Amino acid sequence: MFIDADACPVVDIAVFVSSQYEIKPFLFCDTSHLIEREGAITIQVAEGRDSVDFAIVNAVSKFDIVVTQDYGLAAMCLAKGAFVLNQNGKEFTDENIDQMLFFRHENAKFRRAGGKTKGPKKRTEKNNLDFEIKFRQICERAMLLKKENDNA
């Protein structure tokens, strides 16, 4: 289980839940951050645009779980067969990632043209609960599929 840990508000929840499923969490951050949690392995990479993203993509494989809010990273991890969700419990899938990438692109064009967009809403306890529920579901699904794949 891989967490894009720079600015991730659910690191503690993900580490706690993954321990209940005996899934080893890896926290990826760059050298401008040091994010450590008991029971997790921290992978610190050189500072640089997308350096954490590329480190995660290089480490991830089929049926792994990735927590990120980055649509580009999500797309690359989906292509490798991973389960991907964001900090609010929204699962990225092959069915929704293209629309999300298009929306991100259109917003970036709008901002470059001088338009103003709203930032994210203030995080709530419901966001944490939604994340935990979906994360547990994905942990169960990933473990089941890994086991089936190992037995095949």
N, C-alpha and C positions, 0 to 999 in steps of 0.2 A: 504494500500500500504506500503510495507516494503522495506527499503533500507539497504543493507549491506554497511554501510556508511564509514567504515574504508577504506581510499584510493580510494573512489569513486569520480570520477571527474564530475559527473552529478547530484550531490545532488541538486544544485540550480535549474536546469532545471526541475527535477522531482517534486520538491516541488511547483514550479510555475505552472507547467502544471496540477498537481493533484488538486491544488486549483481551477482551472477553471472547473474541473469536480466534484467539491465538494467531493473529495476523501481525506480522512485524511492520511497524510504521517507519518510513524514511522521511525525514524532514529536509527539504531542499531549500537552501537560501544562499544568497551571495555574501561576499566578504563584508558588505556594509551592514549586515545583520548577523547576529549569532542567536539562533533559536534552538534551544535544547530542552528536551523533556525526558523525564525518567521513563525508561521502557522504549524509547525511540532512538533511532540512529540518525544523527545529523550529517548531511552531506553539504559541505560548504564549497561553493564554486567561485571562480573569479568574477569580480564585478564586471558587468557589461550587459548591454541590451540583449535580452533573451538568453543569457548564459544559463540561467536556472531552467528555462524551458527546454533547451537542448539537452541538458544533463538528464532531465526527467525522461524525455523521449528516448534517449540512448539506453536508459535503464529499464524501461517498461516493456512488458511482454503480454501476451494473450492472457486474459482473465485477471490481470492486475487491476487495482483500483487506484484512481487518481483523483485528488481533490484540487481543483483550480477554478479561478474565475476568468481565466484567459481562454477566449474562444479559439485562438490559433493553436495553443497547446492542446486544448481539448480535441480539436480536429486531428492533430497528429497522433494522439494517443488512441483515439477511436480507430484510426487506420491500422493500428497495431493490435487491435482486438481487446483493448482495455475497457473497463467500465469507468466513466468519468462523471463527476458531479461537482456542482459549485457549492459555495458556503451556505446557500439557502436551501439546499436539498434538490435543486433542479438537476435532473439527469440530462447530460448531453448524449444524444443518440445520432445514428446515421440519418435518421428521419428529420431531425431538427437543426443539425449543426449548420447546414448551408444557409438556412434562413437567418440564423444568429450571426453568421459571418457577414451576410449581406447587410443586415441591420447595422452592424458595427461599421462597415464600410460607408454606408450612407450617412451615419452620424458623423463620422470623421470628415467626410466631404462637406457636410453642413457647417461644422465647426471651422474648417479651413476657410470657408467662404464668409466667416464672421458671425455665424449663428451661435446662439447660446443654448446649451442643453443643461438639464438639471442633473445634479450629482445623484449618487445613490441615496435612498431613504435611510433614516437612522435605523440601526440594527435593533431588532426586538428579540425578546425571549422566544416568541413564536418562530422566528427565523432559526434559532438554535434547535428548537424542537423539531421543526420540519427537516432540518439537516440530519439530526440524529435518527429520525424515523427512516428516512430514505437511505442513509448510510448503512443502517442495520440491514435493510432489505437487500442492498447491493452486496454487502458482506456475505449474506446467506446465499445469494444467487451465485456469486463468484466462487465460493467454496464448493458448492454443489457442482458447478460446471467443471471446476478444476479436478474434482474427484472423479467425475464421469470421464473426463478426458484422460486422466491417469490410468483408469481401468480399461480404456478402449485399446 
